[in-house]
Amino acid sequence: MSVRDDHNGRRFTRREMLTMAGGAFVLLLTPAALRRPMRVTRSIPVMGTVAEVLVVDDERSHAEWAIDLAFEQLRWVDATMSRFNPESDIGRVNALGWRDAVTVDRATAAVVREAIRWAELSQGRFDPGLARLSEVWDVGRRRTPPPEPAFARMAGRRLYRAIEVGTFREHPVIRLGDRDAGIDLGGIAKGFAVDRAIATLRAVGIRSAVVNAGGDLYAMGRSEDGDRWRVGIRSAADPSRIEGQLELEDEAVATSGDYFQGFDYRGRRYHHIMDPARAEPRVTTTHSITVRAPDCMTADGAATAVFGLGSSEASSLVRMQGVSIASQA
């Protein structure tokens, strides 16, 4: 039986570790908890990761039904807000929004407004207007940087200012005021999706659950043994190890890091988190940051905004939003 170490040197067996979504977090269990029958867990591929929902309930059939409803919410957000889907709200805005206002769902408009708010709070460190830049870098498939003329013109533009959210005949609409602007909600929409799934679970009577989508997690209530949920933070250097632990109750955590997507070239890591000032992947001596917040959309936006900052500067930026820095490596 394989084992893992925690940051205090304790050895965890594989049966004691629920690996959620293959992302940044590991839910740490006790052997007694594993024997309780009403802990129901399922996972699906969605939003470019594997999302997992864990529900504790008195009736397995009710837990399974609740999980189905939570999955529907995750899929809906993916179908509605992914920049990779040309038929999504964001796909249509990016294709047509520079010519005319595009009607979108109210939820899409709300998430875009929140993304713009984080852009303003962070003075442009988080910029949801960089979809074109992300397409140029395409770090999921490239193995070398693109030629500088392909991205240099977008440096320091603060393209989020070109995103106009309004209404037309009582329907939300979005328009792009610059042809170089394109919406990318990759730094905030997963958090919104997790929150939406949690709200659905609460609406159908679930009081104890965990929803995790890669690096975005919300822990509702307490585990079935009455303790707070114990969440292990994966090591950025070695994802098979745990570098820290958190205890959560009705709270969210999110991690941003350079190890999720990217490539190495001539001694430098090129990852998916763009530096709007330089129009290229953010240069940083840290590889990940984990924040905790009252809701997952706030945690997601904050983690993206402060990735690469020192701990004191990061804390100063997000403290007024109810966000705290949980871990940095």
Residue pairs with C-beta under 8 A, 6 or more apart in sequence:
1 13
1 14
1 15
2 13
2 14
3 11
3 12
3 13
3 14
4 11
4 12
4 14
4 17
4 240
4 241
4 242
5 11
5 12
5 241
5 242
6 12
6 28
6 232
6 242
6 245
7 242
7 243
7 244
7 245
12 28
12 242
15 31
15 34
16 28
16 29
16 30
16 31
16 34
17 26
17 27
17 28
17 29
17 232
18 26
18 27
18 28
18 29
18 41
18 54
19 26
20 26
20 27
20 52
20 54
20 210
20 212
20 217
21 43
21 49
21 50
21 51
21 52
21 212
21 213
21 214
22 49
22 50
22 214
23 49
23 50
23 212
23 213
23 214
23 215
23 234
23 255
23 260
24 214
24 215
24 233
24 234
24 255
24 257
24 288
24 290
25 212
25 215
25 217
25 231
25 232
25 233
25 234
25 253
25 255
26 231
26 232
26 233
26 234
26 242
27 54
27 210
27 212
27 229
27 230
27 231
27 232
28 230
28 231
28 232
28 242
28 245
29 230
30 225
32 225
33 39
33 223
33 224
33 225
36 56
36 224
36 225
37 60
38 56
38 57
38 58
38 59
38 60
38 63
38 224
39 54
39 55
39 56
39 224
40 54
40 55
40 56
40 57
40 60
40 63
40 64
40 67
41 52
41 53
41 54
41 55
42 52
42 53
42 64
42 67
42 71
43 50
43 51
43 52
43 53
44 50
44 51
44 71
44 74
44 75
45 51
46 71
46 74
46 75
46 78
46 213
47 74
47 77
47 78
47 82
47 189
47 190
47 193
47 213
47 214
48 214
49 190
49 213
49 214
50 214
51 71
51 74
51 193
51 211
51 212
51 213
51 214
52 210
52 211
52 212
53 67
53 70
53 71
53 197
53 201
53 209
53 210
53 211
53 212
54 209
54 210
54 211
55 63
55 66
55 67
55 201
55 206
55 208
55 209
56 63
56 206
56 208
56 209
56 223
56 224
57 63
57 66
57 206
57 208
62 204
62 205
63 206
65 204
66 200
66 201
66 204
66 205
66 206
66 209
69 200
69 201
69 204
70 197
70 198
70 200
70 201
70 211
71 197
72 200
73 193
73 196
73 197
73 199
73 200
74 193
74 194
74 196
74 197
74 213
76 196
77 107
77 189
77 190
77 192
77 193
77 196
78 85
78 193
79 85
79 88
80 88
80 89
80 90
80 105
80 107
80 108
81 88
81 89
81 90
81 108
81 111
81 185
81 189
81 192
82 88
82 90
82 91
82 189
83 90
83 91
83 94
83 131
83 134
83 182
83 183
83 184
83 185
83 186
84 91
85 91
86 92
86 95
89 102
89 104
89 105
89 108
89 174
90 108
90 131
90 183
90 184
90 185
92 102
92 104
93 102
93 104
93 174
93 176
93 183
94 131
94 176
94 182
94 183
96 102
97 174
97 175
97 176
97 183
98 175
98 176
98 177
98 178
98 179
98 181
100 175
101 164
101 166
101 168
101 173
101 174
101 175
102 173
102 174
102 175
103 168
103 171
103 172
103 173
104 112
104 172
104 173
104 174
105 172
106 172
107 192
107 196
108 172
108 174
109 165
109 172
109 174
111 185
111 188
111 189
111 192
111 297
112 128
112 163
112 165
112 174
112 183
112 185
113 165
114 188
114 192
114 297
114 301
115 126
115 128
115 160
115 183
115 185
115 187
115 188
115 301
116 128
116 160
116 163
116 165
118 126
118 128
118 188
118 301
118 302
118 304
118 305
119 126
119 127
119 128
119 129
119 158
119 160
120 160
121 305
121 317
121 321
122 305
122 306
122 317
124 158
124 160
124 276
124 277
125 275
125 276
125 305
125 306
125 309
126 187
126 301
126 304
126 305
127 158
127 159
127 160
127 274
127 276
128 160
128 163
128 183
128 184
128 185
128 187
128 188
129 158
129 159
129 160
129 161
129 162
129 163
129 178
129 181
129 182
129 183
129 184
130 154
130 159
130 182
130 184
130 274
130 276
131 181
131 182
131 183
131 184
132 154
132 180
132 181
132 182
133 151
133 154
133 274
133 279
134 184
134 186
134 272
134 274
135 182
136 146
136 150
136 151
137 145
137 146
137 151
137 270
137 272
137 274
137 280
137 281
138 146
139 261
139 262
139 263
139 270
139 271
139 272
139 281
140 261
140 272
142 263
142 270
143 263
143 265
144 263
144 265
145 265
145 270
145 280
151 279
151 280
152 279
153 180
153 279
154 180
154 279
155 276
155 277
155 278
155 279
155 280
156 276
156 277
156 278
156 279
157 178
157 180
157 276
157 279
158 276
159 178
159 180
159 181
159 276
160 181
161 177
162 176
162 177
162 178
162 180
162 181
163 174
163 176
163 177
163 181
163 183
164 174
164 175
164 176
164 177
165 172
165 173
165 174
166 172
166 173
166 174
166 175
167 173
174 183
176 182
176 183
186 272
187 256
187 273
187 300
187 301
187 304
187 305
188 297
188 300
188 301
188 304
189 300
190 213
190 214
190 215
190 216
190 296
190 300
191 216
191 252
191 254
191 295
191 296
191 297
191 298
191 299
191 300
191 301
192 296
192 297
192 300
193 213
193 216
194 211
194 212
194 213
194 216
194 217
194 218
194 252
194 296
194 297
195 218
195 252
195 295
195 296
195 297
197 211
198 209
198 211
198 218
198 220
198 296
201 209
201 211
201 220
202 220
206 220
207 220
207 221
208 220
208 221
208 222
208 223
208 224
209 219
209 220
209 221
210 217
210 218
210 219
210 220
210 229
211 217
211 218
211 220
212 218
214 260
215 254
215 255
215 256
215 257
215 260
215 303
216 252
216 253
216 254
216 296
216 299
216 300
217 231
217 252
217 253
217 254
217 296
218 251
218 252
218 295
218 296
219 228
219 229
219 231
219 248
219 249
219 250
219 251
219 252
220 250
221 249
221 250
222 228
222 229
222 249
223 229
227 247
228 247
228 248
228 249
229 247
229 248
229 249
230 245
230 246
230 247
230 248
231 245
231 246
231 247
231 248
231 253
232 242
232 244
232 245
233 242
233 243
233 244
233 245
233 246
233 255
233 290
233 326
233 327
234 241
234 242
234 243
235 241
235 242
235 243
235 329
236 243
236 257
236 258
236 259
236 287
236 288
236 329
237 287
237 329
239 259
243 327
243 329
244 290
244 326
244 327
246 253
246 290
246 292
246 326
248 292
251 292
251 293
251 294
252 292
252 293
252 294
252 295
252 296
252 298
252 299
253 290
253 291
253 292
253 293
253 299
253 326
254 290
254 291
254 293
254 296
254 299
254 300
254 302
254 303
255 288
255 289
255 290
255 291
255 303
255 327
256 273
256 288
256 289
256 303
256 304
256 306
256 307
257 271
257 287
257 288
257 289
257 307
258 269
258 271
258 273
258 281
258 282
258 284
258 287
258 288
259 271
259 287
259 288
260 271
260 272
261 271
261 272
262 269
262 270
262 271
262 272
262 281
263 269
263 270
264 270
268 283
269 281
270 280
270 281
271 281
271 282
272 281
273 281
273 282
273 304
273 307
273 308
274 280
274 281
274 282
275 281
275 282
275 283
275 308
282 307
282 308
283 308
284 307
284 308
286 307
286 308
286 328
286 329
287 329
288 307
288 327
288 328
288 329
289 303
289 306
289 307
289 308
289 309
289 314
289 325
289 327
289 328
289 329
290 303
290 325
290 326
290 327
290 328
291 299
291 302
291 303
291 306
291 318
291 323
291 324
291 325
291 326
292 299
292 323
292 324
292 326
293 299
293 302
293 321
293 322
293 323
293 324
294 322
298 321
298 322
298 323
299 323
302 317
302 318
302 321
302 323
305 317
305 318
306 313
306 314
306 317
306 318
306 325
309 317
311 325
311 328
314 325
314 328
315 324
315 325
318 324
318 325
